[in-house]
């Protein structure tokens, strides 16, 4: 019965450019229009919330954003627990920008925020570029999950 309670989505309302995701144990997050090119001059924050007592684990499967020094133009910023976990741009496997690679991002609490920002254009040497954005998967990781315990025991 408690599992049914965890799977029942919470009710959210859209507020000020943020997109809350109903509480689920796993799901996906994408940039707008993915896998088609994302829009210019756009910013939104997606709030991922998993049930209390769980942590959020996030991994990017596809990542194709305009690369720039310091990820100034287009970027995905990840934050959790009132801390930034990084600002990312570029392509998976590319040295340009700061792509997240296959890194796993983990929150300490049950929320993670993804801010997706684009500037006014996607041009490179006068050529209009079409970047596809991103696809990421998240899942709820519980305290009883053996992975965090193993990491704790293995590093002592």
C-alpha positions in Angstrom: 0.0 0.0 0.0 2.8 2.4 0.8 4.3 1.9 -2.7 1.0 3.1 -4.2 1.3 6.2 -2.0 4.8 6.9 -3.4 3.7 6.5 -7.0 0.7 8.8 -6.8 1.9 12.1 -8.4 1.7 15.2 -6.3 -0.2 18.2 -7.7 1.9 21.1 -8.9 1.1 24.3 -10.7 3.3 26.2 -13.1 4.9 29.3 -11.7 7.3 31.9 -13.2 9.2 29.9 -15.8 9.8 26.8 -13.7 8.5 23.4 -14.6 7.9 21.2 -11.6 7.8 17.5 -12.3 5.3 15.4 -10.4 7.0 13.1 -7.8 8.0 9.9 -9.4 10.7 7.3 -8.7 12.2 7.8 -12.2 11.7 9.8 -15.4 13.4 11.9 -18.1 14.0 15.6 -18.6 14.7 17.1 -22.0 15.3 20.5 -23.5 12.3 22.1 -25.3 11.5 20.5 -28.7 14.1 17.7 -28.2 15.4 16.1 -30.4 14.7 19.0 -32.7 16.9 22.2 -32.2 16.0 24.1 -29.1 14.7 27.7 -29.3 16.8 30.9 -28.9 16.4 33.4 -26.1 14.9 31.0 -23.7 15.2 30.1 -20.0 13.4 27.6 -17.8 14.0 25.8 -14.6 12.8 22.2 -14.2 12.3 21.1 -10.6 12.8 17.3 -10.1 11.3 16.1 -6.8 11.3 12.5 -5.6 9.6 11.3 -2.5 11.0 12.3 0.9 13.7 10.0 2.1 15.1 9.6 -1.4 17.8 11.4 -3.3 17.9 12.4 -7.0 20.4 10.7 -9.3 20.7 12.3 -12.8 22.6 11.2 -15.8 22.7 12.8 -19.3 22.2 10.4 -22.2 22.4 13.0 -25.0 23.9 16.4 -24.7 24.3 18.9 -27.6 24.5 22.6 -26.6 26.3 25.5 -28.1 29.9 25.4 -26.7 31.5 28.5 -25.3 34.2 29.5 -22.8 32.7 29.3 -19.3 29.4 28.1 -20.9 28.3 31.7 -21.1 25.9 31.5 -24.1 23.8 28.4 -23.8 24.0 26.1 -20.8 22.4 23.7 -18.3 23.0 24.6 -14.7 22.4 21.8 -12.1 21.8 22.6 -8.5 20.6 20.8 -5.4 20.6 21.4 -1.7 21.2 25.2 -2.3 24.5 24.4 -4.1 25.5 24.5 -7.7 26.6 21.1 -9.1 27.9 22.7 -12.3 27.2 24.6 -15.5 27.5 22.6 -18.7 27.6 23.2 -22.5 29.1 21.6 -25.6 28.7 18.0 -26.7 29.2 14.7 -25.0 32.7 13.5 -25.9 33.9 17.0 -27.0 36.6 19.0 -25.4 34.9 22.3 -26.2 32.7 23.9 -23.6 32.1 21.8 -20.4 30.0 18.8 -21.3 28.8 16.7 -18.4 29.9 13.4 -20.0 28.4 10.3 -18.3 28.9 11.8 -14.8 26.2 10.9 -12.3 24.8 13.9 -10.4 23.4 13.2 -6.9 21.4 15.4 -4.5 21.6 15.0 -0.8 17.9 15.9 -0.4 14.9 15.0 -2.6 15.1 17.9 -5.1 17.3 18.8 -8.0 16.9 21.9 -10.3 18.0 22.1 -13.9 18.1 25.6 -15.4 18.3 25.6 -19.2 19.4 28.9 -20.7 19.9 29.9 -24.3 21.1 33.2 -25.8 19.7 35.1 -28.8 21.5 33.0 -31.5 23.4 29.8 -32.4 26.0 31.0 -34.9 29.5 29.8 -35.5 31.7 31.9 -37.9 28.5 33.3 -39.5 26.9 29.9 -40.0 23.7 29.1 -38.2 24.1 26.0 -36.1 21.3 23.7 -34.9 22.0 22.2 -31.5 19.6 19.5 -30.3 19.7 20.1 -26.6 19.7 17.4 -24.0 18.1 14.2 -22.7 18.7 13.2 -19.1 17.3 10.4 -17.0 16.7 10.7 -13.2 15.8 8.2 -10.6 15.1 8.2 -6.9 17.8 6.5 -4.8 16.8 5.4 -1.3 18.9 5.3 1.8 18.7 1.5 1.8 20.3 1.5 -1.7 23.6 -0.5 -1.4 25.5 1.8 -3.7 25.9 4.8 -1.2 26.8 2.3 1.6 29.4 0.6 -0.7 30.9 4.0 -1.6 31.1 4.9 2.1 32.7 1.6 3.1 35.0 1.4 0.1 36.5 4.8 0.8 37.4 4.2 4.4 
